[in-house]
């Protein structure tokens, strides 16, 4: 394994033409908080939880507009139908493993009900996404508990997001190498609005890896259908969370989310039959939040018009692509369930091949 691990940009892999933010992560969006709980026990438990809070207030009372899209729907994104219907999210976003979605949903509901100001709340739409980490994690043990989820929520902060084998990315596999959590950001120039856009991913999918256009998977001899065998698979999933401080309607946030799939495709993802590929985009802009006062009356708000969205679309594509690269570059080799070993992407070789 190459040590120390380095982010993609440190290897000279910096996709796109827009500038990254100071932290080059979703934390470049003011107010966003991220928390992890990483669970590594014995020789078979390799899993965790990642929590993303759009802002530090009461999200149920101060909802944010959102849009969701599905690339291939072999997965679980709890709460997606209400997002589709109402165009807003009212809880933090939890990422975890497939079989922990019900537990995480219950924990998120309890956490929301217990917040000051929610004493009369009788309906909560928990947002919980997942990927299946059963290659390295004994997922049938149902190891994630409500306390683990609440830990991630209560320890969320505004610092640089830890990447790789942490939180929801603890047991994931991507392109046959160790996957994980990754993040990146882009900042538009002032004449294009100066908006910030950040992406966080949970990578756990397959395909033919390319990095900034370079055929890394082919060059390293590890890719889907390498031997043209019918039993080879590129199955797996990815959760892509896009955040921006641009004031956008839920309709245009859904359009923005679609560009996350374009960034996913740039990495060489196969988006296979057995893959769950989900993108959730939201805006943190104060002027577009759905507060209790605004929900009680007709109100108007400023929003970026359609004709000025293309730079944000470009930012979403670039940040998604780089976030996936960071999830690979920062992940370390892991041994897990049934003695399986998933090696880290050899970043020294990547630096030489780019």
Residue pairs with C-beta under 8 A, 6 or more apart in sequence:
1 332
1 333
1 343
1 344
2 344
2 346
2 347
2 348
5 164
5 329
5 330
5 331
5 332
5 344
5 347
6 329
6 330
6 347
7 24
7 163
7 326
7 329
7 330
8 14
8 211
8 322
8 325
8 326
8 328
8 329
9 20
9 24
9 322
11 329
11 347
11 350
11 351
11 354
12 351
12 354
13 211
13 212
13 214
13 322
13 325
13 329
13 350
13 354
14 20
14 212
14 322
15 211
15 212
15 266
15 318
15 321
15 322
15 325
16 186
16 314
16 317
16 318
16 321
16 322
17 314
17 318
18 186
18 187
18 188
18 311
18 314
18 315
18 318
19 186
19 187
19 189
20 184
20 185
20 186
20 187
20 319
20 322
21 28
21 185
21 186
21 187
21 196
21 198
22 28
23 160
23 161
23 185
24 183
24 184
24 185
24 322
25 160
25 161
25 183
25 184
25 185
25 198
25 200
26 32
26 34
26 52
26 161
26 183
26 185
26 198
26 199
26 200
26 241
26 243
27 34
27 158
27 159
27 160
27 161
27 183
27 198
28 185
28 187
28 196
28 198
29 185
29 196
29 197
29 198
29 243
29 244
29 245
29 284
30 196
30 245
30 284
31 54
31 55
31 56
31 158
31 284
32 52
32 53
32 54
32 55
32 158
32 198
32 243
32 284
33 51
33 52
33 53
33 55
33 56
33 156
33 157
33 158
34 50
34 51
34 52
34 53
34 156
34 157
34 161
34 200
35 50
35 51
35 53
35 151
35 152
35 153
35 154
35 155
35 156
35 157
35 167
36 48
36 49
36 50
36 51
36 152
36 155
36 162
36 166
36 167
36 168
36 181
37 48
37 49
37 50
37 148
37 149
37 151
37 152
37 155
37 167
38 48
38 165
38 166
38 167
38 170
39 45
39 46
39 47
39 48
39 49
39 143
39 144
39 148
39 170
40 46
40 170
41 143
43 335
43 336
43 337
43 339
44 137
44 138
44 141
44 336
44 337
44 338
45 137
45 138
45 141
45 143
46 133
46 136
46 137
46 170
46 171
46 334
46 336
46 337
47 96
47 97
47 100
47 133
47 137
47 139
47 143
47 144
47 170
47 171
48 96
48 144
48 148
48 166
48 167
48 168
48 169
48 170
48 171
49 94
49 95
49 96
49 100
49 104
49 144
49 148
49 149
49 151
49 152
49 167
49 168
50 94
50 95
50 96
50 152
50 166
50 167
50 168
50 169
50 181
50 200
50 202
51 92
51 93
51 94
51 95
51 149
51 152
51 153
51 156
52 92
52 93
52 94
52 95
52 156
52 200
52 241
52 243
53 59
53 92
53 153
53 156
54 64
54 89
54 92
54 93
54 243
54 282
54 284
55 62
55 64
55 284
58 115
58 116
58 117
58 118
59 89
59 90
59 91
59 92
59 112
60 90
60 91
60 112
60 115
60 117
60 118
60 121
60 124
61 117
61 118
61 291
61 292
62 289
62 290
62 291
63 88
63 89
63 90
63 289
63 290
63 291
64 88
64 89
64 282
64 283
64 284
64 288
64 289
64 290
65 87
65 88
65 248
65 249
65 250
65 253
65 282
65 283
65 288
65 289
65 290
66 83
66 87
66 88
66 89
66 250
66 253
66 280
66 281
66 282
66 283
67 83
67 87
67 250
67 251
67 252
67 253
67 254
67 255
67 256
67 257
67 280
67 281
67 282
68 77
68 80
68 83
68 84
68 254
68 257
68 278
68 279
68 280
68 281
69 254
69 257
69 258
69 260
69 261
69 278
69 279
70 77
70 80
70 277
70 278
70 279
71 261
71 264
71 271
71 275
71 277
71 278
71 279
72 271
72 272
72 273
72 275
72 276
72 277
73 276
74 235
74 237
74 273
74 274
74 275
74 276
75 98
75 129
75 130
75 131
75 237
75 275
75 276
75 277
75 278
76 98
76 101
76 128
76 129
76 130
76 276
77 127
77 128
77 129
77 130
77 239
77 276
77 278
77 280
78 101
78 104
78 105
78 126
78 127
78 128
78 129
79 89
79 91
79 105
79 125
79 126
79 127
79 128
80 127
80 278
82 125
83 89
83 125
83 127
83 280
86 250
87 249
87 250
87 251
87 253
87 254
88 250
88 290
89 125
89 127
89 280
89 282
90 112
90 124
90 125
91 108
91 112
91 124
91 125
91 126
91 127
92 108
92 111
92 127
92 153
92 156
93 127
93 128
93 129
93 241
93 280
94 104
94 105
94 107
94 108
94 126
94 127
94 128
94 129
94 149
94 152
94 153
95 128
95 129
95 130
95 131
95 167
95 168
95 202
95 239
95 241
96 104
96 128
96 129
96 130
96 144
96 149
96 168
97 130
97 131
97 132
97 133
97 134
97 137
97 139
97 144
97 168
97 171
98 130
98 131
98 132
98 133
98 134
98 139
99 139
99 140
99 142
100 130
100 142
100 144
101 128
101 130
103 142
103 144
103 145
103 146
103 149
104 126
104 128
104 144
104 146
104 149
105 126
105 128
106 146
107 146
107 147
107 149
107 150
107 153
108 124
108 126
108 127
108 128
108 149
108 153
109 124
109 126
110 146
110 150
111 149
111 150
111 153
112 118
112 121
112 124
112 126
113 121
113 124
127 280
129 202
129 239
129 278
129 280
130 168
130 237
130 239
130 276
131 168
131 172
131 202
131 203
131 204
131 205
131 236
131 237
131 238
131 239
131 276
132 139
132 204
132 236
132 237
133 139
133 170
133 171
133 172
133 173
133 204
134 140
134 171
134 337
135 171
135 173
135 336
135 337
135 340
135 342
136 171
136 172
136 173
136 334
136 336
136 337
136 340
136 342
137 143
137 170
137 171
137 336
137 337
138 337
152 167
161 181
161 183
161 200
162 181
163 169
163 180
163 181
163 182
163 183
163 326
163 327
163 330
163 331
164 178
164 180
164 181
164 182
164 327
164 330
164 331
164 332
165 178
165 180
165 331
165 332
165 334
166 180
166 181
167 181
168 181
168 202
168 239
169 179
169 180
169 181
169 182
169 202
169 203
169 204
169 327
169 331
170 180
171 334
171 336
172 178
172 179
172 180
172 202
172 203
172 204
172 236
173 179
173 204
173 236
173 342
174 180
174 203
174 204
174 205
174 206
174 236
174 324
174 327
174 328
174 331
175 205
175 206
175 207
175 208
175 209
175 217
175 222
175 223
175 268
175 328
175 345
176 206
176 222
176 223
176 342
177 209
177 222
177 328
177 331
177 342
177 343
177 344
177 345
178 328
178 331
178 332
178 333
178 334
178 342
178 343
178 344
178 345
179 202
179 203
179 204
179 205
179 327
179 328
179 331
180 202
180 203
180 327
180 328
180 330
180 331
181 200
181 201
181 202
181 203
181 327
182 200
182 201
182 203
182 322
182 323
182 324
182 325
182 326
182 327
182 328
182 329
182 330
183 198
183 199
183 200
183 201
183 323
183 326
184 198
184 199
184 318
184 319
184 320
184 321
184 322
184 323
184 325
184 326
185 196
185 197
185 198
185 199
185 319
186 196
186 197
186 198
186 314
186 315
186 316
186 318
186 319
187 194
187 195
187 196
187 197
188 194
188 195
188 196
188 197
188 311
188 312
188 315
192 308
192 311
193 246
193 304
193 308
193 311
195 244
195 245
195 246
195 304
195 312
195 315
196 244
196 245
197 242
197 243
197 244
197 246
197 312
197 315
197 316
197 319
198 242
198 243
198 244
198 319
199 240
199 241
199 242
199 243
199 260
199 263
199 316
199 319
199 320
199 322
199 323
200 240
200 241
200 243
200 323
201 238
201 239
201 240
201 241
201 320
201 323
201 324
201 327
202 238
202 239
202 327
203 238
203 324
203 327
203 328
204 236
204 237
204 238
205 234
205 235
205 236
205 237
205 238
205 269
205 270
205 271
205 272
205 275
205 277
206 224
206 233
206 234
206 235
206 236
206 269
206 270
206 272
206 275
207 217
207 223
207 224
207 234
207 267
207 268
207 269
207 270
207 271
207 272
208 215
208 217
208 218
208 223
208 224
208 225
208 268
208 270
209 216
209 217
209 220
209 222
209 223
209 267
209 268
209 328
210 216
210 217
210 266
210 267
210 268
211 267
211 325
211 350
211 354
212 321
212 325
212 354
214 353
214 354
216 350
216 353
216 354
217 223
217 268
219 349
219 353
220 346
220 349
220 353
223 268
224 232
224 233
224 234
224 270
224 272
225 232
226 232
233 272
233 274
234 269
234 270
234 272
234 275
235 272
235 273
235 274
235 275
236 272
236 274
236 275
237 275
237 276
237 277
237 278
238 264
238 269
238 275
238 276
238 277
238 278
238 324
239 278
239 280
240 257
240 260
240 261
240 263
240 264
240 277
240 278
240 279
240 280
240 320
240 323
241 279
241 280
241 281
242 256
242 257
242 260
242 279
242 280
242 281
242 282
242 316
242 319
242 320
243 281
243 282
243 283
243 284
244 256
244 281
244 282
244 283
244 284
244 285
244 312
244 315
245 283
245 284
245 285
246 283
246 285
246 304
246 312
247 283
247 285
247 287
247 288
247 301
247 302
247 303
247 304
248 256
248 283
248 285
248 288
248 303
248 304
248 312
249 288
249 303
252 303
252 304
252 306
252 309
253 281
253 282
253 283
254 281
255 309
255 313
256 281
256 309
256 312
256 313
256 316
257 279
257 280
257 281
257 316
258 279
259 313
259 314
259 316
259 317
259 320
260 279
260 281
260 316
260 317
260 320
261 271
261 277
261 279
262 316
262 317
262 320
263 316
263 317
263 318
263 319
263 320
263 321
263 323
263 324
264 271
264 277
264 320
264 321
264 324
265 271
266 317
266 321
267 321
267 324
267 325
269 275
269 277
271 277
281 316
287 301
287 302
288 301
288 303
304 312
328 345
329 345
329 347
329 350
331 344
331 345
332 344
333 341
333 342
333 343
333 344
334 341
334 342
335 341
336 342
